[in-house]
């Protein structure tokens, strides 16, 4: 298996040198991530030239769905298997095939990221330190007692801190608490 591991290491090194901008964005948690097609592209570029073949599969094992990624050295026929247990999601307004497809896409991406050591710290809840609010706003909070701040408080008193507020302002947790408190007081 040493020849296979040498090739996997070489592919990992090639991927590490790639400059790929994350195209996916999670609005709720405000982080960027690699889309499945980006991970696939990185792995294909790195593994094709050095003779590695990747075979993804899903099967039932002891009542669980198990996804596997078999990495094969096309020269020596050595192979290694990466696997993970997954659940098929019950998606609203979709059929069973769409749920299976989503599970396949998710599992394949994460197995390739595991096999080829593609690091995405945005998926690690411990990687980011203290985060700002889940919004992606660019404006700072207006100063208290300004017309803009008073308008914000009136809006929040009526609508709460909703997506519009989060998309407009970059707020820390303490700023959100102050706005909520000021909005409650304005109702009295």
N, C-alpha and C positions, 0 to 999 in steps of 0.2 A: 504493500500500500504506500510505500515511501514515494514512488513516482507520482501517484495521484496527489498526495499531500504537497509535493513540490509544485505541481501545477496549480492546485488550489491556492497555495501561498502566492504564486506568481500572479494569478488572476486577482487576488485580494490587493496586491501591490498596485496593479494596473488601475483597479477601481479607486483606490485611495488617491491616486494622482489625477483622477478625473475632476474637472470643475463643472459640476452639475448643479444648477440652481433648482431648488425645490419649487415645484409648480403647484402643489396642493396647498390649500389653506383651510384650517378649521376655524371658522368664525366664532364659534362658541367659546373655545378655549384659547383662541388667538395664538396659533402656532402654524408654521409651515411644515410640510412633509413631502417626501418623495411619492409621486403617483406610481401605481403599479407598473405602468408602461415605462416610467423612468428607470425603475429597478430592473425591469426586464431588459431594457436597452443597455444598461451598464453591465449586467451579467453577460449578455450576448457578446458585446464588444470585447470583454475581457476573456471569455472562455472559448469563443470560436477559434481565435488565432492560435491558441495553444493546445487545441485538441480535447476540450472537455465538452461533454454532452450532458444536459440536464433534463431529467424526466420527472414530471410532476404527476401525482396520482392521489386519489382519495379512495378510501375503502372503509368498510365496517369491521371493527375488531372488538369482540366482546361487548357489543351494544354501543360502542362509541365510534364516531367518525374520526378517522385518522388520516391526516394529510402527510404525504411523504415527498421528498425531493431526493431523487437518486442522482448523484454526480458520478459520471463514468469517464475514465480516461480512455479515449478512443484508440490510443496506441497500445496500452498494456492490458486493457479490459478490467483494470482495478476499479472498484466502485465503493462509494460510501453513501449511506442513507441518513438523511436528516428527517425528523418527523415531529409532529405535534398533534395533540388531540384538539378537535374543534367542535363547535356547535353550529348547527344550521339555524340561522336566524329566522324568526317568524316576522316577515316584513309586511306591513300594512299595504293594502292596495296592490298586491303582487301575488304571483303564483309560486308554487313550490320550486319550480325550475329557477326562478329569479333568486330565491333564497339560497339554493345550492350554488348558483353562479357567484353570488356575493361572497359566500364562504370560500369558494375555490380561489377567487381573486385575492381575498385577504390572506388566506393560508399560503398561497404561492409566493406572494410578496414577502411575507415574513420568513418563510423558509429560505428564500434566496438571500434575504438580508442576513440571516443567520449563517448560512453556508459560506457566503462571500464576505462576511464581516462588514456589511454596509451599516455604518453607524448613523443613527438619526436620534440625537439627543432630545429632540422635541417630543419624542414619544416616551421619554423617561420622566415620570412625574417628579423625580428628585433632582433633575438636571438644571432646572431653571432658577432656583432660588426663589425669592419673594417676587411674585408677579403683580403687575398692575391689574386693573379691572379687565374683564374679558372682552372689552370693546377694542376697537382698533382706531379710535379717534386720533386726530392730529392736533386739536385745539387744547390749550391748557384751560383750566377752570378760570372763569372770570373772577375778578376781585369782588369781595363782599361789598354790599351797598352800592354797586353799580347797577345801571338799568339792565344790562345783560344778565347779571347774576339774579336780579329780582325776577326777570322773565323766565330764567331757568327754574327758579324755585316755584314759581306759579305753574309752570308746565309740569314739573315733577309732582307737585301737590295734586294735580288733576290726573296725570297719566302714570306716575311712578317712574323709576329709572328703567326705561325700556330700551329697546335696540337703537332707537333714534338718538337717545342721549349717549349711549355707549359708543355709537359710531361717530358722534360729534366730538366728544371729549375723551381725553386720556385721563382716567381717574384712578387714584389709589383707593384702597379699601377705606381708609380714614376719611378721604374726601367724599366718598359715596355716603358714608354714615353721616357726615355733617350735612350734606345736601338733604338726605332723608329727614334728619332732625329739623332743619330749617323749613322744609316743606310741611312737616306736621305742625310746627308752630304757626305757620302762615294760615293754616286752616282755622285756628282758634280766634 
